[in-house]
């Protein structure tokens, strides 16, 4: 959700240098998680795959990028898409830029502890194994002790083969545990400081679904991008932008006038009203009508 909001803000406002760096890190992290997900999907061993869980234990929230439930173990993975040459330190990694960043081992230990406590409270006796996965082949780490739970790019293939050799026969208790963890997933993540923005300061208008350009025109029932040539049904484009509006301003009501202004390029308010009426439920009457 945070990444979705940042993507919208990135195309509708000029982010500060720090916000832009944070956004790019979020994008890179997501790309790394997707790459690792593709690897876990290739596993032939019997296991439950759980991705991107936001959980809570002892009133502390924690995130699991990827995890696998085997017969006797619960393997959790913190995926890092770092690139370049890093130097290991007990508290910090020295990044290529010269900046110190937190040692990923600290976050891993915290997640492992909280997950172990949560599993225990759910009556599970699975042993928790935790690893930091460095997914980027262009990553190098110097001076790291060999006994750390770090899976470097050169060891990733052999590590995945080892996972695929785990003895594992799942039963209903494993299914129940997976279902329970999914039900405990927090759809609203912990509050993270987002860039300051307001409705008035954001750029209005429909954008291309492929390249995010505002250089779009309406031809009949289609929205056509003048930059990349991408095409999209106007109805779909409007609803896509309605979802963006709802993410940015969850407290504001969806009205014909607001969405007409937000979409910009559509001249007719009636057209906006028809799209909203077909896809959302109308509440209220006349000038007080809004959609949910």
Secondary structure, 3 states (H helix, E strand, C coil): CHHHHHHHHHHHCCCCHHHHHHHHHHHHHHHHHHHHHHHHCCCCCCCEEEEEEEEEECCEEEEEEEEEECCCEEEEEEEECCCEEEECCCCEEECCCCCEEECHHHHHHHHHHHHHHHHHHCCCCCEEEEEEEECCCCEEEECCCCCCCEECHHHHHHHHHHHCCCCCCCCHHHHHHHHHHHHCCCCCCCCCCCCCCCCCCCCCCCCCCCCCCCCEEEECCEEEECCCCCEEEHHHHHHHHHHHHHHHCCCCCECHHHHHHHHCCCCCHHHHHHHHHHHCCEECCHHHCEEC
